[in-house]
């Protein structure tokens, strides 16, 4: 299973994360992308731990349930390993090498790039284009991940009745989805901070001219809000998660729990941006795009925009797509920011 495989027709995008499985089915009709269906189903605690799928069969049951609910046509799918479990490196290589020769050379030099034995990793490469330092060379993107990370996802999809045709890298999938909406951002920003607020971590991506040039992960996310709800109202983890998503909490929830969490989120984003500015040639960004499950919290985008004095957009990778009449558009608006990776994976059908 390669990490940068070529395109396949009609792939279902399947994103397996810490708390849920997300599925996206996109077709193309007369040159226009069409969101045929999508689904999100929560995973019981302990199925995915530290980005490793502990129980592939249970994850597979959730995938099978989503595939049934969405009546997906075919069983070919694309999924992804997360950024921190993938090593990527751009290297310069002789432009005259064939793919077979290039792979042999990479395997020969692998210990320079990969801190694991070759028999423990899935390795892939892709020629990006001419080298910037030498006309006789090309830039090659090298990607490697521990085989267990890849195999767990392949097994989970197999238990769910799907065949993994493409194993992608999560950041590449999010970048692909971001490019679907980039033209709709106000004032054509050159430098955009895409902030993906997940359950366990928040990832900052910096996009220049729609390409990701930087990423940084922070251990902060929706889990902190769930734990604050548990503590405040004496709920179990499951009860807190349900009440958070269904918005069934007492009147003091907004001022006493949600507002402090939102303020902490702003602080984390500010720190991440300052870290980026201190390590790059830039000292500002032109726009912020919020992604991930926590980004659709009412009032969060407005608070970030006010405190940082930068325009903020909540991610919607489906903004330029036609939408199936069977999809609840109001619910899609809430769910869209958390579907960036799954959308980007489904788009592998058309690369």
C-alpha positions in Angstrom: 0.0 0.0 0.0 1.7 3.2 -1.2 1.2 6.6 0.3 1.1 8.7 -2.8 -0.7 6.4 -5.2 -2.1 7.6 -8.6 -5.8 8.3 -9.1 -8.6 5.8 -9.1 -12.2 6.3 -10.2 -15.0 6.5 -7.7 -13.3 6.5 -4.4 -15.1 6.9 -1.1 -13.2 9.2 1.3 -12.9 7.7 4.8 -11.3 9.7 7.6 -10.8 7.7 10.8 -10.0 10.0 13.7 -9.9 9.8 17.5 -13.7 10.2 18.1 -15.4 9.4 14.9 -15.4 8.1 11.3 -16.3 10.5 8.5 -17.3 9.3 5.1 -17.7 11.5 1.9 -18.9 10.4 -1.5 -18.3 12.9 -4.3 -19.1 12.5 -8.0 -18.5 14.8 -11.0 -21.4 15.8 -13.2 -20.6 17.8 -16.4 -17.3 19.0 -14.9 -18.9 20.1 -11.6 -18.2 18.3 -8.3 -21.3 16.9 -6.7 -21.6 15.9 -3.0 -23.7 12.8 -3.3 -23.7 11.9 0.4 -21.7 12.1 3.6 -21.9 10.7 7.1 -20.3 11.1 10.5 -20.5 8.4 13.2 -19.0 8.6 16.6 -16.6 5.9 17.8 -16.8 4.5 21.3 -13.9 5.6 23.5 -10.7 3.5 23.2 -11.1 2.4 19.6 -8.5 4.9 18.4 -5.8 5.8 20.9 -2.9 8.2 20.1 -3.8 7.9 16.4 -3.5 4.1 16.5 -6.6 2.0 15.8 -6.7 -0.3 18.8 -9.8 -2.3 17.7 -9.9 -2.5 13.9 -13.0 -4.7 13.9 -15.0 -2.2 15.9 -13.8 0.6 13.6 -14.8 -1.6 10.7 -18.4 -2.0 12.1 -18.7 1.9 12.2 -17.4 2.1 8.6 -19.9 -0.5 7.4 -22.7 1.3 9.2 -21.8 4.6 7.5 -21.5 2.9 4.1 -24.9 1.4 4.5 -26.5 4.6 5.6 -25.0 6.5 2.7 -25.7 3.8 0.1 -22.3 4.1 -1.4 -21.8 2.7 -4.9 -18.8 0.5 -5.1 -16.4 -0.4 -2.3 -13.1 1.3 -3.3 -11.9 3.9 -0.8 -9.2 6.4 0.1 -8.1 6.9 3.6 -5.1 8.6 5.3 -2.4 8.3 7.9 -1.9 11.4 10.1 0.9 13.9 9.7 2.8 13.0 12.9 3.0 9.4 11.9 4.4 10.2 8.4 7.9 11.3 7.6 8.0 13.4 4.4 11.1 14.9 2.9 11.9 16.6 -0.4 15.1 15.4 -2.0 16.9 16.3 -5.3 17.6 13.4 -7.6 19.0 12.9 -11.1 16.3 13.8 -13.7 17.3 11.0 -16.0 16.5 8.1 -13.6 13.5 5.9 -14.3 11.0 5.2 -11.6 12.5 1.8 -10.9 16.0 3.3 -10.7 14.7 6.1 -8.5 13.1 3.7 -6.1 16.3 1.5 -5.9 18.3 4.7 -5.2 15.9 5.8 -2.5 16.0 2.4 -0.8 19.8 2.4 -0.9 19.9 5.8 0.8 16.8 5.3 3.0 18.7 5.3 6.3 19.6 8.9 5.7 15.9 9.9 5.7 14.0 7.2 7.7 14.8 6.3 11.3 13.2 2.8 11.0 14.3 -0.5 9.3 12.9 -0.6 5.7 11.0 -3.8 6.4 8.9 -1.9 9.0 7.8 1.0 6.8 5.6 1.7 3.8 7.6 3.9 1.5 6.5 6.0 -1.5 7.8 8.8 -3.7 6.5 11.3 -6.2 8.4 13.6 -8.6 7.3 17.1 -8.0 9.1 19.0 -10.7 12.5 20.6 -11.6 15.0 21.1 -8.9 15.6 24.8 -7.8 19.3 24.2 -7.4 20.3 22.2 -10.4 18.8 21.9 -13.9 19.9 18.2 -14.2 17.9 17.3 -11.1 14.3 16.9 -10.1 12.6 17.4 -6.7 11.2 14.2 -5.3 8.8 14.0 -2.4 9.6 11.0 -0.2 6.9 9.7 2.2 7.3 6.9 4.8 5.1 5.6 7.6 5.4 2.7 10.0 3.6 -0.3 8.3 1.4 -0.8 11.4 -0.2 2.6 10.9 -1.0 1.8 7.3 -2.1 -1.8 8.0 -4.5 -0.9 10.8 -6.4 1.4 8.5 -6.4 -1.1 5.6 -7.8 -3.7 8.0 -10.4 -1.4 9.5 -11.7 -0.6 6.0 -11.7 -4.3 5.1 -13.8 -5.1 8.2 -16.1 -2.3 7.0 -16.5 -3.9 3.5 -14.3 -1.4 1.7 -11.0 -1.9 -0.2 -8.3 0.7 0.4 -7.1 1.8 -3.1 -5.3 4.9 -1.9 -3.5 5.6 1.3 -3.0 9.3 1.5 -1.4 11.7 4.0 -3.9 13.7 6.1 -2.3 17.1 5.5 -2.3 16.4 1.7 -6.0 15.6 1.9 -6.8 18.8 3.9 -4.7 20.9 1.5 -6.7 19.4 -1.5 -10.0 20.3 0.3 -8.7 23.8 1.1 -7.9 24.4 -2.6 -11.6 23.8 -3.4 -12.6 26.8 -1.3 -9.5 29.1 -1.6 -10.9 31.1 -4.5 -13.9 32.1 -2.4 -11.8 33.7 0.4 -12.2 37.5 0.6 -9.5 39.8 -0.9 -7.5 36.9 -2.5 -5.2 36.4 0.4 -1.6 35.3 -0.4 -0.8 33.8 3.1 -3.5 31.9 4.9 -3.5 30.2 8.3 -5.6 27.0 8.2 -6.2 26.0 11.8 -7.6 22.5 12.2 -9.0 22.2 15.8 -9.4 18.5 16.4 -10.3 16.5 19.5 -6.8 16.0 20.9 -4.7 18.5 18.9 -4.8 21.7 16.9 -2.8 21.8 13.8 -1.7 25.1 12.1 -1.1 24.9 8.4 0.3 27.9 6.5 -0.8 28.1 2.9 1.0 30.3 0.4 -0.8 30.7 -2.9 -3.0 27.7 -1.9 -0.1 25.4 -1.2 0.8 24.3 2.4 4.3 25.4 3.2 4.4 24.8 7.0 2.6 22.8 9.7 2.8 22.6 13.5 0.8 20.5 15.9 -0.3 21.5 19.4 -1.8 19.3 22.1 -5.0 21.3 22.5 -8.5 20.6 21.2 -12.1 19.7 21.8 -11.2 17.3 24.5 -10.4 20.2 26.9 -14.0 21.4 26.4 -15.4 17.9 27.0 -13.4 17.6 30.2 -14.5 21.0 31.4 -18.2 20.0 30.8 -17.6 16.7 32.8 -16.1 18.6 35.7 -18.7 21.4 35.8 -21.8 19.2 35.6 -20.6 15.9 37.0 -21.1 14.0 33.7 -19.4 10.9 32.3 -17.2 11.4 29.2 -20.0 9.9 27.0 -22.7 12.1 28.5 -20.5 15.2 28.2 -19.8 14.4 24.5 -23.5 13.9 23.7 -24.6 17.0 25.6 -21.8 19.1 23.9 -22.8 18.0 20.4 -26.6 18.1 21.0 -26.2 21.5 22.8 -28.2 20.4 25.7 -26.4 22.1 28.6 -27.6 24.5 31.4 -27.8 28.3 30.9 -24.5 28.9 32.6 -22.7 26.8 30.0 -21.9 29.6 27.7 -20.4 32.1 30.2 -18.8 29.6 32.6 -17.5 26.8 30.3 -17.7 27.6 26.6 -16.4 31.2 26.7 -13.2 30.3 28.7 -12.6 27.4 26.2 -12.9 29.8 23.3 -10.5 32.3 25.0 -8.0 29.4 25.5 -8.4 28.5 21.8 -7.6 32.1 20.8 -4.4 32.0 23.0 -3.3 28.7 21.5 -3.8 30.1 17.9 -1.9 33.3 18.9 1.0 31.2 20.2 1.1 29.0 17.1 1.2 32.0 14.8 3.9 33.7 16.9 6.0 30.5 16.7 5.6 30.5 13.0 6.5 34.2 12.6 9.6 33.7 14.7 10.8 30.8 12.5 9.9 32.3 9.1 10.5 35.3 6.9 6.8 36.4 7.5 5.5 38.6 10.3 1.8 38.5 9.4 -0.9 36.5 7.7 -3.7 37.7 5.4 -6.6 35.4 6.5 -7.5 32.6 8.9 -9.6 29.5 7.9 -11.0 27.4 10.8 -11.4 23.7 10.3 -12.1 20.7 12.5 -15.0 19.8 14.7 -14.6 22.6 17.3 -14.4 25.3 14.6 -18.2 25.5 14.2 -18.7 26.6 17.8 -21.0 29.6 17.6 -19.1 32.8 18.2 -15.6 31.3 18.0 -14.8 32.7 14.5 -16.0 36.1 15.6 -13.9 36.1 18.8 -10.7 35.1 16.9 -11.4 37.8 14.2 -11.9 40.5 16.9 -8.9 39.5 19.1 -6.4 39.0 16.3 -7.8 41.6 13.9 -7.6 39.2 11.0 -10.4 38.1 8.7 -11.7 34.6 9.6 -13.6 32.1 7.5 -15.1 28.8 8.7 -14.0 26.1 6.3 -16.5 24.8 3.7 -14.8 22.6 1.1 -18.2 22.0 -0.6 -18.9 25.7 -1.3 -18.4 25.3 -5.1 -20.1 21.9 -5.3 -23.7 21.0 -6.1 -25.3 19.2 -3.1 -27.6 16.3 -3.2 -31.2 17.3 -2.4 -31.2 14.5 0.2 -28.6 16.3 2.3 -29.7 18.6 5.1 -28.0 21.9 4.2 -28.2 23.3 7.7 -26.5 20.2 9.2 -23.9 20.2 6.4 -23.0 23.8 7.3 -22.2 22.7 10.9 -20.4 19.5 9.8 -18.4 20.9 6.8 -15.4 22.2 8.8 -14.8 18.7 10.2 -15.0 17.0 6.8 -11.9 18.6 5.2 -9.8 15.4 5.3 -12.7 13.1 4.2 -13.5 15.5 1.3 -9.9 15.7 0.3 -9.7 11.9 0.3 -12.8 11.6 -1.9 -11.3 14.1 -4.3 -8.5 11.6 -5.0 -10.9 10.1 -7.6 -10.3 13.1 -9.8 -6.5 14.0 -9.3 
